[in-house]
Amino acid sequence: MGRGETGGIAAARLEWLDVLRVGSMFAVVLIHVAVSSLGTKLGSGVWHFANISTAFAGTAVPVFFMISGALLLDSPRTSSLGHTFKHRFLRIFVPFLAWSFVGVAYFFFMGWALGHEVRLDIALHSLVGIPETPTIPHLWFMYALLPLYILSPLIKAFVDGAGMRLVGYSLILWVFFASLLPTAATFLPPHYRPLVSWGGITKPGSVVDYAGYFLAGYYLMKMKRQIPVWLLATAALVAGSAITLLTWGVTARTGVYTSNFKMYIGAPNLILSIAVFIMVKELLRHRSLGRKGARVVAFLAPLSFCVYLCHYLICNLIFQVLFRPHSVATLIAAYLVVTGLSVAFAAVVTNIKGLSYILAGQKYRRRRPVVASQLVTEYVD
């Protein structure tokens, strides 16, 4: 989710990955701003707006994994264990650890400031539990990403030796066992779900789920077959609409909001995410963003990792101190405020020596004017 290595990939070829990264950055902020409107006022205008928004924005996390897989598995340096741990793993582990501590301190302070009961033993328990439990909910992402960085040399060896045909076969198995069967289980009564469990070959939410997206990113980037944009857009629209309508249907029937159909590994979200990934690739296959567009994307793309790490606490602070969305207008306002503050925070942090590495995983570099040919995309070098 960041910047660093071209690894022989032409800058023009990377441009679409940066566009995906920036779009996913905005989408993940939207998810955490809008989700607060889904637990109350069921069926209201703001609820439906939030339901539609989170359904289509659910591509953010899968796309982030696909971007990382595309770049890491295409880089020759991924084969080096020393390079993997010294230059890559630490650049995501250090910010993860730093934000885990920040999360504990933030919730402890907010509890005190708002007059809630605060207990030092609970804070210490959260710190001790960091290896197992995120101190900030959205940091669950790092518990899947960190193992994938560790495993990346092995996955790289597999894709190099196996060839595209066997990589494709692996993805078919992953889609069947990790996505189609769990999705089918959501439509079955509990006592019939063992029919599609297959002995728990994959546990929902496991690293296997996201390793599939990691591998899919590489496969889809390498794929030469062109798919019509209209077909991809149709698939994305149908999948996003299915998520929206299924969520509304079950929620209306039970009176309780359900997120079952918004699972990142669920079949509708998988179709939506892959369609969006390929669609952006196809749209920019023979096109350029132009000088102004390239400058905007080149400015925002390196901030995406820090924005991801900081936005949840900024969102929580806005909701606690200023306002919570109660209408479509206030939800949009909250989104703009949280996004603006998160981008501003990331822009400042990444320009401060020391903090840029601790909080954003970036080595400090003096900012220079960026042109389209200088676009780079992964937190690897």
C-alpha positions in Angstrom: 0.0 0.0 0.0 2.6 2.5 -0.6 5.7 3.3 -2.7 9.1 2.2 -3.5 10.0 -0.2 -6.4 9.6 -0.3 -10.1 11.5 -3.6 -10.4 11.6 -3.4 -14.1 7.9 -2.5 -14.5 7.4 0.4 -16.8 6.0 3.5 -15.2 3.0 3.6 -17.6 2.2 0.1 -16.5 2.2 1.1 -12.8 -0.1 4.1 -13.3 -3.3 2.0 -13.1 -2.1 0.3 -9.9 -1.6 3.8 -8.3 -5.1 4.8 -9.4 -6.5 1.6 -7.8 -4.5 2.4 -4.6 -5.9 5.9 -4.3 -9.4 4.8 -5.0 -9.2 2.1 -2.4 -7.8 4.6 0.1 -10.9 6.7 -0.3 -13.2 3.7 -0.3 -11.8 2.3 3.0 -12.4 5.6 4.7 -16.0 5.6 3.4 -16.6 2.2 4.9 -15.6 3.2 8.4 -17.5 6.5 8.2 -20.7 5.0 6.8 -20.8 1.9 8.9 -22.0 3.9 11.9 -25.2 4.6 10.1 -26.0 0.9 9.5 -26.8 -0.1 13.0 -29.6 2.4 13.6 -32.6 3.9 11.6 -33.0 0.8 9.6 -34.6 1.5 6.3 -34.1 5.3 6.4 -32.5 7.3 3.6 -29.2 7.5 5.3 -29.3 3.8 6.0 -29.8 3.0 2.4 -27.1 5.4 1.3 -24.7 3.8 3.8 -25.7 0.3 2.7 -25.1 1.1 -1.0 -21.8 2.9 -0.2 -20.3 0.2 1.9 -21.5 -2.5 -0.6 -19.5 -1.0 -3.5 -16.6 0.3 -1.3 -16.1 -3.2 0.0 -13.6 -3.6 -2.9 -11.0 -1.6 -1.0 -9.4 -4.3 1.1 -9.3 -7.0 -1.6 -7.8 -4.5 -4.0 -5.2 -3.5 -1.5 -4.2 -7.2 -1.2 -4.2 -7.6 -5.0 -1.9 -4.6 -5.5 0.6 -5.8 -3.0 0.6 -9.3 -4.5 0.9 -7.9 -8.1 4.0 -5.9 -7.2 5.7 -8.1 -4.7 5.4 -11.3 -6.7 6.6 -9.5 -9.9 9.7 -8.2 -8.2 13.0 -10.2 -8.5 14.0 -8.9 -5.0 11.2 -10.8 -3.4 13.3 -13.9 -3.7 15.8 -12.5 -1.2 15.1 -13.3 2.4 17.4 -10.6 3.6 15.7 -7.9 1.4 12.2 -9.1 2.4 12.8 -8.7 6.1 15.2 -5.8 6.2 13.5 -3.5 3.6 9.9 -4.7 3.4 8.7 -6.5 6.5 10.0 -3.9 8.9 8.4 -1.1 6.9 5.0 -2.4 7.7 5.7 -4.0 11.1 7.1 -0.9 12.7 4.0 1.2 11.8 1.7 -1.6 12.8 3.4 -1.8 16.2 3.4 2.0 16.6 -0.2 2.4 15.8 -1.1 -0.5 18.1 0.4 1.5 21.0 -1.2 4.7 19.7 -4.6 2.9 19.8 -4.3 1.8 23.4 -3.2 5.3 24.4 -6.0 6.9 22.4 -8.9 4.8 23.8 -7.5 5.2 27.4 -7.3 8.9 27.0 -10.7 9.2 25.4 -12.3 7.1 28.1 -10.8 9.5 30.7 -11.8 12.6 28.8 -15.4 11.5 28.3 -15.8 10.5 32.0 -15.9 6.8 31.4 -14.3 4.3 33.8 -10.6 3.8 32.8 -8.5 1.0 34.0 -4.8 0.7 33.5 -5.0 -3.1 33.7 -7.3 -3.2 30.7 -4.8 -1.0 28.8 -1.9 -3.3 29.7 -4.0 -6.3 28.8 -4.5 -4.8 25.3 -0.8 -4.3 24.9 0.0 -7.8 25.9 -2.6 -9.1 23.5 -1.2 -7.3 20.5 0.2 -10.5 18.9 -3.3 -11.9 18.8 -5.9 -9.0 18.9 -5.8 -5.6 17.2 -6.0 -2.6 19.5 -7.8 -0.7 16.8 -10.4 -2.7 14.9 -9.2 -1.8 11.4 -5.7 -3.1 12.2 -7.0 -6.7 11.6 -5.7 -6.0 8.0 -2.1 -6.1 9.3 -2.6 -9.5 10.8 -3.2 -10.9 7.3 -0.7 -8.6 5.5 2.3 -9.3 7.8 2.2 -13.1 7.3 1.9 -12.5 3.5 5.0 -10.4 3.5 6.8 -13.2 5.4 5.6 -15.8 3.0 6.2 -13.7 -0.1 9.5 -15.4 -1.0 7.9 -18.8 -0.9 4.9 -17.6 -2.9 7.3 -16.0 -5.4 9.2 -19.3 -5.8 5.9 -21.0 -6.4 4.6 -18.6 -9.1 8.0 -18.5 -10.8 8.3 -22.3 -10.9 4.6 -23.3 -11.4 3.8 -21.1 -14.4 0.5 -19.3 -15.1 -1.5 -22.4 -15.8 -0.9 -23.9 -12.3 -1.3 -20.4 -10.7 -4.7 -20.2 -12.4 -5.5 -23.7 -11.1 -4.6 -22.6 -7.6 -6.9 -19.7 -7.9 -9.8 -21.9 -9.0 -9.3 -24.0 -5.9 -9.1 -20.9 -3.7 -12.3 -19.5 -5.2 -14.2 -22.7 -4.7 -13.1 -23.5 -1.1 -12.5 -20.1 0.3 -15.3 -18.1 -1.4 -18.1 -20.2 -3.1 -18.6 -22.7 -0.3 -18.6 -20.1 2.6 -21.0 -18.0 0.5 -23.3 -20.9 -0.1 -23.3 -21.6 3.7 -24.8 -18.2 4.4 -27.9 -19.2 2.5 -28.3 -22.5 4.4 -29.9 -23.2 7.8 -27.2 -23.8 10.4 -27.8 -27.6 10.6 -27.2 -27.9 6.8 -24.0 -25.9 6.7 -21.7 -28.9 7.3 -22.7 -30.0 3.7 -20.5 -27.2 2.4 -17.9 -26.9 5.1 -15.6 -29.7 3.7 -14.0 -30.2 7.1 -13.0 -26.6 7.5 -10.4 -26.6 4.7 -10.3 -22.8 5.0 -11.4 -21.0 8.1 -13.3 -17.7 7.3 -11.0 -14.7 7.8 -7.8 -16.8 7.7 -4.6 -15.7 5.9 -5.6 -18.2 3.2 -8.5 -16.0 2.2 -6.2 -13.0 1.6 -3.3 -15.0 0.1 -5.8 -15.8 -2.7 -6.3 -12.1 -3.4 -2.5 -11.7 -3.1 -1.9 -14.3 -5.8 -4.9 -13.1 -7.9 -3.3 -9.6 -8.1 -0.2 -11.1 -9.7 -2.2 -13.3 -12.0 -4.5 -10.6 -13.2 -1.6 -8.1 -13.8 0.2 -10.7 -15.9 -3.0 -11.8 -17.7 -2.8 -10.7 -21.4 -6.3 -11.5 -22.4 -8.4 -8.3 -22.7 -11.9 -8.2 -21.3 -14.4 -5.6 -22.6 -14.8 -2.7 -20.1 -18.6 -2.8 -20.6 -18.7 -6.5 -19.4 -16.5 -5.7 -16.4 -18.7 -2.7 -15.5 -21.8 -4.8 -15.8 -20.3 -7.5 -13.6 -19.3 -4.9 -11.0 -22.8 -3.3 -11.0 -24.6 -6.7 -10.7 -22.3 -7.9 -7.9 -22.6 -4.6 -6.0 -26.3 -4.5 -6.4 -26.6 -8.1 -5.2 -24.7 -7.2 -2.0 -26.9 -4.2 -1.5 -30.2 -6.0 -2.1 -29.3 -9.1 -0.1 -28.2 -7.0 2.8 -31.4 -5.0 2.7 -33.6 -8.1 2.3 -32.2 -9.9 5.3 -32.0 -6.8 7.5 -35.7 -5.9 6.7 -36.8 -9.5 7.5 -34.9 -9.8 10.8 -34.8 -6.2 11.9 -31.1 -6.5 12.6 -28.4 -5.3 10.3 -26.4 -8.1 8.8 -22.9 -7.8 7.1 -22.8 -11.5 6.0 -23.1 -10.5 2.3 -20.3 -7.9 2.6 -17.6 -10.4 3.5 -14.4 -9.5 1.7 -14.1 -13.1 0.6 -17.7 -13.6 -0.3 -18.5 -14.5 -3.9 -20.3 -11.2 -4.7 -17.4 -9.1 -3.3 -14.9 -11.3 -5.0 -16.6 -10.7 -8.4 -16.9 -7.0 -7.7 -13.3 -6.6 -6.6 -11.8 -8.5 -9.5 -14.0 -6.7 -12.0 -12.9 -3.3 -10.6 -9.2 -4.4 -10.6 -9.3 -5.5 -14.3 -11.5 -2.6 -15.4 -9.0 0.0 -14.2 -6.2 -1.9 -15.8 -8.1 -2.0 -19.1 -9.2 1.6 -19.0 -5.5 2.7 -18.6 -4.0 0.1 -20.8 -3.4 2.5 -23.6 -4.2 5.8 -21.9 -2.4 8.1 -19.6 -3.7 10.2 -16.7 -2.0 13.3 -18.2 0.3 15.6 -16.3 -2.2 17.0 -13.9 -3.8 13.7 -13.1 -0.4 12.0 -12.7 0.6 14.7 -10.2 -2.5 14.2 -8.1 -2.2 10.4 -8.1 1.6 10.6 -7.4 0.9 12.8 -4.4 -1.9 10.7 -2.9 -0.6 7.2 -3.6 2.4 7.3 -1.2 0.0 8.5 1.5 -2.4 5.6 1.3 -0.7 3.4 3.9 -0.6 6.2 6.5 -4.2 7.2 5.7 -5.3 3.6 6.2 -3.5 3.5 9.6 -4.7 6.8 10.9 -8.2 7.3 9.5 -10.1 5.1 12.0 -9.0 7.1 15.0 -9.7 10.4 13.3 -13.2 9.1 12.4 -13.7 8.0 16.0 -12.5 11.4 17.3 -14.9 13.3 15.0 -17.8 11.1 16.1 -17.0 11.5 19.8 -16.3 15.2 19.8 -18.1 16.9 16.9 -21.0 15.0 15.4 -22.3 11.6 14.2 -24.0 11.3 10.8 -27.8 11.4 11.0 -28.6 12.1 7.4 -27.1 11.7 4.0 -25.8 15.3 4.1 -24.0 14.8 7.4 -22.6 11.5 6.4 -21.1 13.0 3.3 -19.8 15.9 5.4 -18.3 13.5 7.9 -16.6 11.6 5.1 -15.1 14.7 3.6 -13.8 15.9 7.0 -12.3 12.5 8.0 -10.8 12.1 4.5 -9.3 15.6 4.5 -7.9 15.3 7.9 -6.4 11.9 7.2 -4.7 13.0 4.0 -3.4 16.1 5.7 -2.1 14.1 8.6 -0.4 11.6 6.3 1.1 14.4 4.2 2.6 16.1 7.3 3.9 12.8 8.9 5.6 11.6 5.7 7.6 14.8 5.6 8.9 14.5 9.1 12.2 12.6 9.5 11.8 9.7 11.8 8.0 9.8 12.1 7.7 9.1 8.4 9.2 5.6 9.0 7.5 4.9 12.4 4.0 6.0 11.4 4.0 5.5 7.7 6.7 3.0 6.9 8.5 5.4 4.6 12.1 6.4 4.6 12.3 10.2 4.7 12.8 11.8 1.3 12.7 15.4 0.5 9.7 16.0 -1.7 10.4 17.0 -5.3 8.0 17.8 -8.2 6.7 14.6 -9.7 6.0 13.8 -13.3 4.1 10.9 -14.8 7.1 8.9 -15.6 8.2 8.9 -11.9 5.1 7.2 -10.6 6.1 4.3 -8.2 3.8 2.2 -6.1 4.8 -0.3 -3.4 6.4 0.1 0.0 9.2 -2.0 -1.3 12.6 -1.1 -2.7 
